[in-house]
Amino acid sequence: MKYNDFDIDLKYSLEARENELFDTFYYRVFSNLRDIELVMDKERQRKGIDKILYFNNGKQVSIDEKKRRKDYGDILLELWSVWEEKKKGWLLTAQCDYIVYAVMPSKKVYLLPTLLLGKAWEKNKGTWVEKAKDKNNGFYIVKALNKRYSTISIAIPTEILLSSITEEMKQDLRE
């Protein structure tokens, strides 16, 4: 049986060639970007901070990079990082400003604002979890086996997740 390994996955996430690809992306999409700090320590990594972007105006933006090795037409949201100990996953604990979710084979990248992603999850989680039980509609639960624990995630079809985040951007001031 093949198991995932945090240290191996961290090494994959830090691979120099793809790291350059991400950095080029950041300089292209963020105007006024001055510098990028690659976060190397595991403690900040476990808090969901892979990079800190520094801007000419003094602003800082923290990024958690997620790389998917295959395009399934969905975005995988981690609910439980250690299921056996009920440790919440990055969807619920990330301390970054953005999740940058890249589907490497197709070179697609999604810039997900963490706060709005969390609001979209809270609003839709009941429906999405129920749909994941069917498995024939693009929603499904993924249990990833690691050496001493398992991780539980939910796959949300990309367009549904993006639409739900967009909906959270539109609010009524009267409500």
Phi, psi and omega in degrees: 000136180270131179246152172278158180219123183304315182295320178293317178296323177296316178300317178299317183293337182262005183307130189301314184299314180286330175300318176299319179300315178297313182298319176300319177301313182298316179295330180285319187267340180250108176288154176073013179286126183261316187204157178232125176261124174274118181279121185255338185279140184297327183298311177290326176301315180293340175274359178086031178237108179262325182215153172237125179263132180248132183251158180300332182274006179095348180291148174234142178229129179262143187233138168247117181267129176240128179242130178254131185278350180213147180268110179257000182078020181217175173239128184268120181253122182280119179268318182229117179282325174226094185303316185297332180255005181056041174274124183296149181274178186299333177303325185259347187237351185304132180255018181264170177277322183224144165263123174256108189254109184250134174258101193298314183298324183264356180059028174274143178221139181238128180260101188256113177292122188303314182297317180289325175299316178298320178294319179297320178297310181302319182290325190248357189302321180300313179295315183294318179295319178297316179296327181294338178291333181283320178068001181249014184233017179093348176261138174197158178265138179241126174250112180262125180272127176251180184301316184234009182200173176233154181243135180246128179228165175236133177268127178243128176308134187308309184295326178292316179296313180298320178296320180293322176294317178300319178300326179289343178282344182250109180235159177259124183295336184280343184267000000 
